[in-house]
Amino acid sequence: MALPLYLVGLSHKTAPVEVRERAALDPAVALPAALRTLGRAVVLSTCNRTEIYGVGSPKEAKALLLARGVEAHHLYQKEGIEALRHLFRVAAGLDSLVMGEAQILGQVREALFLARKYGATESLLEKAFQSAIALGKRARSETGIGAGAVSVAYAALELALAVYGDLTGLAVAVLGAGEMAELFLTHLKAQGVDRVLVVNRTVERARALAERFGGEAYGLLALPQVLRQADLVVASAASPHYLVRPEDLPRRSKPLFLIDIALPRNIDPRVGRLPQAYLYNLDDLKRVVEKNLKARQGEVPKVEALIEGAIGDYLEWYAGHRVREAIRALKGLAYKEVVREYPEADPLTWHKEAGRRAHPWILAVKARTQEFFQGPPCPGECPLLAFRPPRL
């Protein structure tokens, strides 16, 4: 018998967003219901993938996804070591839309937590996911797979840090209150800035975002006032025309750095010609992102080596798991036989006699295990994993 793990799923590589939306299992309702149907499984459901990992037959997992409007050609199915290898690649960030992104590791951890919460795990799945989480941490600490900015928002922060070295005590103005502004402020949060000033056409939205990050909210009419106070401006507002023009900037004794990550642009390119004003745009940041992605790609062989090592460790654990199962089964068989033969004996006699009868078989199992680990590594599935306890 091969390693009895399976994976059935779909991802950004096999299905468009509207299909992935149908397959997504929300943790409040759909996920508990799915786990009750599947029995023993862990479901990894994110915006870019829905994957079901289980033990035994993948038939029900496949049927569950097909019932949600997913077509068969959107699905992939892996079994045994290949299912395990895929899980490890996912946790390490090698299968992500953005190579090496860190968010997936937390999502793998959450998937295991939810499966435990609803009583859906068992020993093989527990060990597989715990190993995947440990592997994901090693990949990010021992290789450069997660190094460097690979999102425009994070690249903007890296650029700001490159300019200032340290953002402590600075005033940072953010134009816009959308997703990009929120992402930038999330990255900015740990940098110790003195003030965060959020400017938006709708003051209510500016206030909602500013409150989350301990900032101040302003409407567009207050933009000239904000520009006088800011050391760094990051623009990401949805606007059909320039929000910052050369005439909007006051005279300054210290330089002002402006990073325009909006499309269409928020800042008139002529601003970059002003003395004491330094303007960077989306193209500048994309060059940083492309360079970092290329560097991450070069780290893939190192991560793959860690993955193969983790697979070997898991198979070694599984071999021991099978041996322990075999020994328990042998003792159980011997005990049942002794009870049948000596129904009038006391429990202590039954246990002693069962131990005596099972002893030669247990020695044989341990000898086979020792031969296996002293021999050459086995390619693919290992013969030891196919061991079945003999009948007494």
Stockholm file with secondary structure:
# STOCKHOLM 1.0

chainA/1-392         MALPLYLVGLSHKTAPVEVRERAALDPAVALPAALRTLGRAVVLSTCNRTEIYGVGSPKEAKALLLARGVEAHHLYQKEGIEALRHLFRVAAGLDSLVMGEAQILGQVREALFLARKYGATESLLEKAFQSAIALGKRARSETGIGAGAVSVAYAALELALAVYGDLTGLAVAVLGAGEMAELFLTHLKAQGVDRVLVVNRTVERARALAERFGGEAYGLLALPQVLRQADLVVASAASPHYLVRPEDLPRRSKPLFLIDIALPRNIDPRVGRLPQAYLYNLDDLKRVVEKNLKARQGEVPKVEALIEGAIGDYLEWYAGHRVREAIRALKGLAYKEVVREYPEADPLTWHKEAGRRAHPWILAVKARTQEFFQGPPCPGECPLLAFRPPRL
#=GR chainA/1-392 SS CCCCEEEEEEETTTSCHHHHHHHCCCTTTHHHHHHHHHSSEEEEECSSEEEEEEESCCHHHHHHHHHTTCCGGGCEEEETHHHHHHHHHHHHTTTSSSTTCSHHHHHHHHHHHHHHHTTCCCHHHHHHHHHHHHHHHHHHHHSSTTCSCCSHHHHHHHHHHHHHSCCTTCEEEEECCSHHHHHHHHHHGGGCCSEEEEEESSHHHHHHHHHHTTCEEEEGGGHHHHHHHCSEEEECCCCSSCSBCGGGSCCCSSCEEEEECCSSCSBCGGGGGSTTEEEECHHHHHHHHHHHHHHHHTTHHHHHHHHHHHHHHHHHHHHHHHHHHHHHHHHHHHHHHHHHHCTTSCHHHHHHHHHHHHHHHHHHHHHHHHHHHHSCCCSSSCGGGGCCCCCC
#=GC SS_cons         CCCCEEEEEEETTTSCHHHHHHHCCCTTTHHHHHHHHHSSEEEEECSSEEEEEEESCCHHHHHHHHHTTCCGGGCEEEETHHHHHHHHHHHHTTTSSSTTCSHHHHHHHHHHHHHHHTTCCCHHHHHHHHHHHHHHHHHHHHSSTTCSCCSHHHHHHHHHHHHHSCCTTCEEEEECCSHHHHHHHHHHGGGCCSEEEEEESSHHHHHHHHHHTTCEEEEGGGHHHHHHHCSEEEECCCCSSCSBCGGGSCCCSSCEEEEECCSSCSBCGGGGGSTTEEEECHHHHHHHHHHHHHHHHTTHHHHHHHHHHHHHHHHHHHHHHHHHHHHHHHHHHHHHHHHHHCTTSCHHHHHHHHHHHHHHHHHHHHHHHHHHHHSCCCSSSCGGGGCCCCCC
//
